[in-house]
Amino acid sequence: MEGFYVFGGKNEKGEPINSLQVLTYNQEKGALTWEYPSVKGSPPSPRYQHTMNYFSETNCLIVYGGRGHSISANSPLPAKHCYEDVFVLNLETLSWIFPKTGGDTNFKARFAHACTIFAGQMLVFGGKSNEEYIETGISILELSNDLQYSIF
């Protein structure tokens, strides 16, 4: 499906969500339309302040990090939770994949960071981890050309 993909964020009540939306152009109506495609697999947990990047070599989107809420039995308010996970959305099959990561990974749980993909690498800079700022420096994750089955 061709369009502008949006994953997660917050709903009108301020709660994190994990829905996938695609803004498409309908030529017949001459208008932009939001669509909610049916996806396979388990999506990432509801989150916001994460990144989602397009990896053209495998036609997929990569979601990294972000922030969500977890419910604690000891508190009436949800606690904020920071993620360090990586999810892949295969755009050909609209399937979510939770890949294994390995090697010397210095990726920390973070949100509000900057992320891009360049030359087969995912580059991550900055952000916050719970209430602390992430130290300067760029974290690099090598991407595999076969993201449909295995990654990193």
C-alpha positions in Angstrom: 0.0 0.0 0.0 1.5 3.3 -1.1 1.2 6.2 1.3 2.4 8.0 4.4 2.7 5.5 7.3 2.1 6.5 10.9 2.5 4.1 13.8 1.6 4.7 17.4 1.4 8.0 19.2 -1.4 9.0 21.6 -5.1 9.0 21.3 -7.4 11.9 22.2 -7.3 10.8 25.9 -3.5 11.0 25.9 -3.1 7.2 26.1 -0.4 5.5 24.0 -1.7 3.5 21.0 -0.2 0.9 18.7 -2.3 1.3 15.6 -1.0 1.6 12.1 -2.5 4.3 9.8 -1.7 5.1 6.2 -2.5 8.4 4.6 -3.3 7.7 0.9 -4.3 9.8 -2.0 -7.6 8.8 -3.5 -7.5 9.9 -7.2 -11.2 9.3 -7.8 -12.2 11.7 -4.9 -9.2 13.9 -5.3 -8.6 13.7 -1.6 -6.3 12.4 1.1 -7.8 9.5 3.1 -6.7 7.8 6.3 -6.7 4.0 6.1 -6.2 1.4 8.9 -4.7 -1.6 7.1 -5.1 -5.1 8.4 -1.7 -6.3 9.5 -0.3 -9.7 10.5 1.9 -10.6 13.5 2.1 -8.9 16.8 2.6 -5.2 16.7 4.9 -3.3 19.0 3.4 -2.3 22.4 1.5 1.0 22.5 4.1 3.8 22.4 4.9 7.4 21.5 8.2 9.4 21.0 9.7 6.5 19.1 11.2 6.5 15.6 10.1 4.7 12.4 12.4 4.6 9.4 12.0 3.2 5.9 14.7 0.7 4.9 14.5 0.7 1.1 16.7 -2.3 0.5 14.1 -4.6 2.0 10.9 -2.4 1.6 10.2 -2.3 5.3 9.7 0.1 8.2 11.7 -0.2 11.4 10.3 1.0 14.7 12.8 1.6 17.5 12.4 2.7 21.1 9.8 5.1 22.4 7.8 5.6 25.5 4.7 3.9 26.9 2.7 3.5 30.1 2.7 0.5 32.3 0.1 -0.1 35.0 1.3 -0.7 38.5 -0.8 -2.3 41.2 0.7 0.2 43.8 -0.2 3.3 41.9 -3.4 4.7 40.6 -1.5 6.5 37.8 0.3 4.6 35.0 4.0 4.7 35.2 6.0 5.8 32.1 8.1 3.1 30.5 10.9 3.4 28.1 11.5 0.8 25.3 14.7 -0.5 23.7 13.1 -2.9 21.3 13.2 -3.1 17.5 10.2 -4.1 15.3 10.0 -4.5 11.5 7.0 -4.0 9.3 7.3 -5.8 6.0 5.5 -3.6 3.6 4.9 -6.3 1.0 3.0 -8.6 3.4 2.1 -6.0 6.1 3.5 -8.4 8.7 5.1 -7.3 11.9 8.4 -9.1 12.8 10.2 -8.9 16.2 13.8 -9.6 15.1 16.6 -10.9 17.2 19.5 -8.5 17.8 22.9 -9.6 18.6 26.6 -8.6 18.8 28.0 -5.7 20.8 24.8 -3.7 21.1 25.0 -0.5 23.1 21.4 0.4 22.4 19.7 1.7 25.5 16.1 2.1 26.1 15.2 5.6 24.9 12.6 8.0 23.6 12.7 11.4 21.9 15.8 10.4 20.0 16.9 11.0 16.4 17.3 8.0 14.0 18.1 7.5 10.3 19.2 4.7 8.0 22.3 5.2 5.9 24.4 2.7 4.0 22.7 -0.3 5.6 23.1 1.0 9.1 20.5 2.4 11.6 22.1 5.4 13.3 20.6 6.6 16.6 21.5 9.7 18.5 20.4 11.3 21.7 17.1 11.1 23.4 16.2 10.3 27.0 16.0 7.2 29.0 13.3 7.5 31.7 14.5 10.8 33.3 18.1 10.9 32.1 19.5 12.2 28.9 21.5 9.7 26.8 25.2 10.6 26.6 26.4 12.0 23.3 27.6 9.6 20.6 25.9 7.7 17.9 24.7 4.1 18.3 24.9 2.0 15.2 22.9 -1.1 14.3 24.0 -3.0 11.2 21.0 -4.0 9.2 20.7 -7.3 7.2 19.5 -7.3 3.6 17.2 -10.2 4.5 14.8 -8.5 7.0 11.9 -10.7 6.1 13.4 -13.6 8.1 16.2 -12.3 10.3 17.7 -8.9 11.1 20.9 -7.5 12.6 
